[in-house]
């Protein structure tokens, strides 16, 4: 008789089992969220680097002082239309941000209003700033393995047009350090900035599609949201149990 009396009543065992199951689910959701948060952040940390825009040569696309995220890349993965971070000794060895408008083998020409023609095709570039001064007329064929770069503010940019006496103004593809994919600061200007379809009609090599920036960022945000929601849900359930226990008391 005593052994029967000492058994836990079924009505008390069920809530305990439910609490245990809820705790397991909560822990699992938090663990998944943590993996997503860390995994997404790890991708961003490994593949991307922040850079601050030093001049207004890429205005209005990128302004002085904007901070951008750029995907580490070599020149082989760069196409026309990409915005790149580069460093070349013939250009003073400074870190610069410019747009690729022609690659090895292309013939590119420009008029005094900053408009360009690549391989006989006039490229429409709606993102350009209106020139405030006359620009340099030119027509060159880009050597293989090199890139021709211009700023979006064609009236105020020291770019390939300023170095036409050195390899037709081009830089070696190996000078590229990264490909710009997004502006992140200031928040009022944050957004994707790297991809343009202006050069797609020219065929390969096209401006490349964005990397894993958006998927990685959303994975991190989703992971953080799961952690917060699961923690909040656990706290709310715990608080509800305490209040219920006080009422019974």
C-alpha positions as CSV (number, residue, x, y, z in Angstrom):
1,X,0.0,0.0,0.0
2,X,2.8,2.4,0.9
3,X,4.5,1.9,-2.5
4,X,1.3,2.9,-4.3
5,X,0.9,6.0,-2.2
6,X,4.4,7.2,-2.9
7,X,3.9,7.2,-6.7
8,X,3.7,10.6,-8.5
9,X,0.1,11.4,-9.5
10,X,-0.4,11.3,-13.2
11,X,-1.9,14.8,-13.2
12,X,1.5,16.1,-11.8
13,X,3.7,14.0,-14.2
14,X,2.1,15.4,-17.3
15,X,2.9,19.1,-16.7
16,X,6.5,18.1,-15.8
17,X,6.8,16.2,-19.1
18,X,5.4,19.1,-21.0
19,X,7.8,21.5,-19.3
20,X,10.7,19.2,-20.2
21,X,9.6,18.9,-23.8
22,X,9.2,22.7,-24.1
23,X,12.7,23.2,-22.6
24,X,14.2,20.8,-25.2
25,X,12.4,22.6,-28.1
26,X,13.5,26.0,-26.8
27,X,17.1,24.8,-26.5
28,X,17.0,23.4,-29.9
29,X,15.7,26.6,-31.5
30,X,18.3,28.7,-29.7
31,X,21.0,26.3,-30.8
32,X,19.8,26.6,-34.5
33,X,19.7,30.3,-34.1
34,X,23.2,30.5,-32.7
35,X,24.6,28.4,-35.6
36,X,22.8,30.6,-38.2
37,X,24.1,33.8,-36.5
38,X,27.7,32.7,-36.2
39,X,27.7,31.0,-39.7
40,X,26.3,34.0,-41.5
41,X,28.7,36.3,-39.7
42,X,31.7,34.0,-40.4
43,X,30.9,34.2,-44.2
44,X,30.8,38.0,-44.0
45,X,34.0,38.1,-42.0
46,X,35.9,35.8,-44.4
47,X,34.7,37.0,-47.8
48,X,34.1,40.7,-47.2
49,X,36.1,43.8,-46.2
50,X,34.9,47.3,-45.4
51,X,36.4,50.3,-47.2
52,X,35.7,54.0,-46.9
53,X,35.2,56.0,-50.1
54,X,38.1,58.5,-50.2
55,X,36.9,60.9,-52.9
56,X,33.8,62.0,-54.8
57,X,34.9,60.4,-58.1
58,X,32.1,57.7,-57.8
59,X,29.4,60.2,-57.0
60,X,26.4,59.9,-57.0
61,X,26.7,56.1,-56.7
62,X,29.1,56.4,-53.8
63,X,29.8,59.5,-51.8
64,X,32.9,60.7,-49.9
65,X,32.9,59.0,-46.5
66,X,30.5,56.2,-47.5
67,X,31.6,52.8,-46.0
68,X,31.2,49.9,-48.5
69,X,31.5,46.1,-48.2
70,X,33.6,44.6,-50.9
71,X,34.0,40.9,-51.8
72,X,37.6,39.9,-51.9
73,X,38.3,39.0,-55.5
74,X,41.1,38.7,-58.1
75,X,41.0,40.3,-61.5
76,X,39.9,37.1,-63.2
77,X,36.5,37.3,-61.5
78,X,35.9,40.9,-62.6
79,X,33.7,42.0,-65.5
80,X,32.6,45.2,-67.1
81,X,30.4,47.3,-64.9
82,X,31.8,46.0,-61.6
83,X,32.9,48.6,-59.0
84,X,36.3,47.6,-57.7
85,X,38.8,48.4,-55.0
86,X,42.3,48.6,-56.5
87,X,45.8,49.5,-55.8
88,X,48.4,50.1,-58.5
89,X,51.9,51.5,-58.3
90,X,51.5,53.5,-61.6
91,X,48.5,55.2,-60.0
92,X,50.4,56.3,-56.9
93,X,49.8,53.0,-55.0
94,X,46.7,54.5,-53.3
95,X,43.6,52.5,-52.6
96,X,41.0,53.6,-55.1
97,X,37.4,52.8,-56.0
98,X,36.5,52.9,-59.7
99,X,34.1,51.2,-62.2
100,X,35.4,48.7,-64.8
101,X,34.2,49.8,-68.2
102,X,36.4,47.7,-70.5
103,X,38.5,44.5,-70.2
104,X,41.4,43.1,-72.1
105,X,40.7,43.1,-75.9
106,X,38.0,45.7,-75.7
107,X,38.2,49.0,-77.7
108,X,36.8,51.8,-75.6
109,X,36.3,55.4,-76.5
110,X,34.8,58.4,-74.7
111,X,33.6,61.9,-75.7
112,X,34.0,65.2,-73.9
113,X,30.7,64.7,-72.0
114,X,31.9,61.5,-70.4
115,X,29.8,59.1,-72.5
116,X,31.6,55.9,-73.6
117,X,31.4,53.4,-76.5
118,X,32.7,49.9,-76.0
119,X,33.4,47.7,-79.1
120,X,31.2,50.0,-81.1
121,X,28.3,49.9,-78.7
122,X,27.2,53.1,-76.9
123,X,26.8,52.2,-73.3
124,X,23.8,53.9,-71.5
125,X,24.8,54.7,-67.9
126,X,21.9,56.2,-66.0
127,X,23.9,56.3,-62.8
128,X,26.4,58.9,-64.0
129,X,26.7,62.3,-62.5
130,X,26.4,65.2,-64.8
131,X,29.8,66.5,-65.8
132,X,30.6,69.9,-64.4
133,X,33.8,70.3,-66.6
134,X,34.7,69.0,-70.0
135,X,36.4,65.5,-69.9
136,X,39.1,63.9,-72.0
137,X,38.3,62.4,-75.4
138,X,40.0,59.1,-76.0
139,X,40.0,55.9,-77.9
140,X,42.1,52.9,-76.9
141,X,42.3,49.1,-77.1
142,X,42.8,47.6,-73.7
143,X,45.8,45.1,-73.5
144,X,45.0,41.6,-72.5
145,X,45.0,40.9,-68.8
146,X,44.3,44.6,-68.0
147,X,41.2,46.7,-67.1
148,X,40.1,50.2,-68.1
149,X,38.5,52.1,-65.2
150,X,36.4,55.3,-64.9
151,X,34.7,57.1,-62.1
152,X,30.9,57.7,-62.2
153,X,31.6,61.4,-61.8
154,X,33.2,61.7,-65.2
155,X,33.8,65.4,-64.8
156,X,35.8,65.0,-61.6
157,X,37.7,61.7,-61.5
158,X,41.3,60.8,-61.8
159,X,41.0,57.5,-63.6
160,X,42.3,55.7,-66.7
161,X,41.9,58.9,-68.8
162,X,44.5,60.5,-66.6
163,X,47.0,57.7,-67.3
164,X,46.7,57.2,-71.0
165,X,50.4,57.3,-71.5
166,X,50.8,54.1,-69.4
167,X,49.4,50.9,-71.1
168,X,46.6,53.0,-72.6
169,X,45.4,54.0,-69.2
170,X,44.7,50.5,-68.1
171,X,45.7,48.7,-64.9
172,X,46.7,45.0,-64.5
173,X,43.8,42.8,-63.4
174,X,46.0,41.7,-60.5
175,X,45.7,45.3,-59.1
176,X,42.1,44.5,-58.1
177,X,41.7,43.8,-54.4
178,X,37.9,43.4,-54.1
179,X,34.6,44.0,-55.8
180,X,32.2,46.4,-54.1
181,X,28.7,44.9,-53.4
182,X,27.0,47.2,-50.9
183,X,27.2,50.5,-49.1
184,X,26.6,50.0,-45.4
185,X,27.2,53.5,-43.8
186,X,25.7,55.9,-43.4
187,X,22.4,54.0,-42.9
188,X,20.5,56.6,-44.9
189,X,22.4,55.4,-48.0
190,X,22.8,51.7,-47.2
191,X,22.0,49.4,-50.0
192,X,23.4,47.3,-52.9
193,X,25.6,49.3,-55.1
194,X,27.8,46.9,-57.1
195,X,25.6,45.4,-59.8
196,X,24.7,47.2,-63.1
197,X,23.1,45.8,-66.3
198,X,24.4,48.6,-68.4
199,X,27.1,46.5,-69.9
200,X,25.2,43.2,-70.3
201,X,24.4,43.7,-74.0
202,X,28.2,43.5,-74.7
203,X,28.2,39.9,-73.8
204,X,30.8,38.1,-71.7
205,X,32.5,39.0,-69.5
206,X,29.5,40.6,-67.8
207,X,29.3,42.4,-64.5
208,X,29.2,39.6,-62.0
209,X,26.3,38.8,-59.8
210,X,26.5,39.6,-56.2
211,X,28.2,37.1,-53.9
212,X,26.8,35.7,-50.6
213,X,26.3,39.0,-48.9
214,X,22.5,39.0,-48.8
215,X,22.1,35.3,-47.9
216,X,24.8,35.6,-45.2
217,X,23.3,38.8,-43.8
218,X,19.8,37.4,-43.7
219,X,21.0,34.1,-42.2
220,X,22.7,36.1,-39.3
221,X,19.6,38.3,-38.8
222,X,17.3,35.2,-38.9
223,X,19.5,33.4,-36.3
224,X,19.5,36.4,-34.0
225,X,15.7,36.6,-34.3
226,X,15.3,32.9,-33.4
227,X,17.4,33.4,-30.3
228,X,15.5,36.4,-29.2
229,X,12.0,34.9,-29.9
230,X,12.9,31.5,-28.3
231,X,14.3,33.3,-25.2
232,X,11.3,35.6,-25.0
233,X,8.9,32.6,-25.3
234,X,10.7,30.7,-22.6
235,X,10.6,33.7,-20.3
236,X,6.9,34.3,-20.9
237,X,6.1,30.7,-20.2
238,X,8.1,30.7,-17.0
239,X,6.4,33.9,-15.9
240,X,3.0,32.5,-16.6
241,X,3.8,29.4,-14.5
242,X,4.9,31.6,-11.6
243,X,1.8,33.7,-11.7
244,X,-0.4,30.6,-11.9
245,X,1.4,29.1,-8.9
246,X,0.8,32.3,-6.9
247,X,-2.9,32.1,-7.7
248,X,-3.1,28.5,-6.5
249,X,-1.3,29.4,-3.3
